Amino acid sequence: MKFSLYYPNDADRSFQKLSDEAINDMSLDFILDALTEIHAEKPQLRGLMTQLTSDPEVIRYRRDIFEDFLRFPQLRTAMSELVLKLADLRDLERFQMDGDASALWSLINRLREIDDYITCITMIKNTLTGLDITSKGMKKLRQIVTDIAQESGFDALKADIDEMMKKAQRIQSVTIGVNLDKFLRPEFAGIVSVNDTKFTDSGLMSRFKQFTDSKDELHHGANLGKNQRFHPSNPSSKQLVTGTFQVSAATHDVHIDRENVTGKDPLSDAMRKQVTDIMRRTVNDIKSTIKKYVNINGYSLINLMSEITFYNRFAELTDRIMAAGMPMCKPEILPYETRDCSFKDIYNLKLAINKVGGEDINIITNDFDFDEKHRIYILTGPNRGGKTIFTQAVGIAMMMAQWGVYVPAR
């Protein structure tokens, strides 16, 4: 079973899904907006927050993990950086599924994927080793990454990846020739060579400037001349290795989108087969090394992204509310048979969110009990007297207790 920070490994993962009416009554979207301004995070958080469990062990598991996040701001900082690295890892893994990707760029992305994986493991291990964490979930995560880092071959993996990346990154430039149609649009292009030297101002670019500054309208012929000082892809050959690719005549779009994933842009896509053919020896060399680690992947780390974000954001919100002088407390989970629910100084979370947002409001707290003597309450008062605010306060507090975070009460 995949490791989770939201459910213990041996837990029953059943839950009750909040209805649309309940989501509206509990102002869940208002709470989400207070937790994060990042649009992409909201569906992840909503997915976790609309699944309510009544299992005391699951709630205690979450509650203890949340308390570790709340106690250690440095843990939240490190975990936020980890989420960014995991996002890169997720994007690379998705791109690996693209069967049309060039063999070369697929390998580069695979190397980056493993390098990111190593970084994530090392980052979690170093962070958790130096903290006095107490929750079962965070201790388990620390043990997992420690075991991975101590496994035979992990150090060799790091060394091999560094060496392979250096080899692949020797490619510094590509020489391309472009044919134009009668309207001077790119019609056909050829890869002249793949080089281990960058083009500099003293070479091709300076000659291009001389051409543009000269009175001659055109250069006669297409002789590469001194350009042959750039290295062909096969160093043992005296000949330049060439390839060709068709430029899209439909759009003639010269804009190249900069993507995080290597090879995921129009020019790279057009050059895909040719670069692979030219670099076949380098590709095969890297392939033979990477086979040793073919089963390396992100394990279940990527699945932790939304859970880490959940704990981070609620810890940040709790810190802000407590800094504004409002109480937040760790909920104690009672056995089913107790049939008791008690709050001291309960208040509506929405009011606290407005207060930390800058509103000058005086929040009134109340004590509230459900027990053997108190089963039914009748709440009366004038319009706009706070009946809905108070009733909602109880519902939100119960919901937060089930999420495993601190509740708005003393």
Secondary structure, DSSP 8 states (H G I E B T S, - for coil): ----SSS-TTS----EE--HHHHHHTTHHHHHHHH-S-TTHHHHHHHHHTEE---HHHHHHHHHHHHHHHH-HHHHHHHHHHHHHHHHHHHHHHHHT-TTS-HHHHHHHHHHHHHHHHHHHHHHHHHHHTS----HHHHHHHHHHHHHHHSTTHHHHHHHHHHHHHHHTT--EEEEEEEE-TTS-EEEEEEEEEESS---TTTHHHHHHHHHHSS-S--SS---GGGGGS--SSTT-SS---EEEE--TTT--------SSTT-SHHHHHHHHHHHHHTHHHHHHHHHHHGGGTT---TTSGGGHHHHHHHHHHHHHHHHHHHTT---B------GGG--EEEEEE--HHHHHHHHTT-------EEEEESSS---------TTSSHHHHHHHHHHHHHHHHHTS-BS--
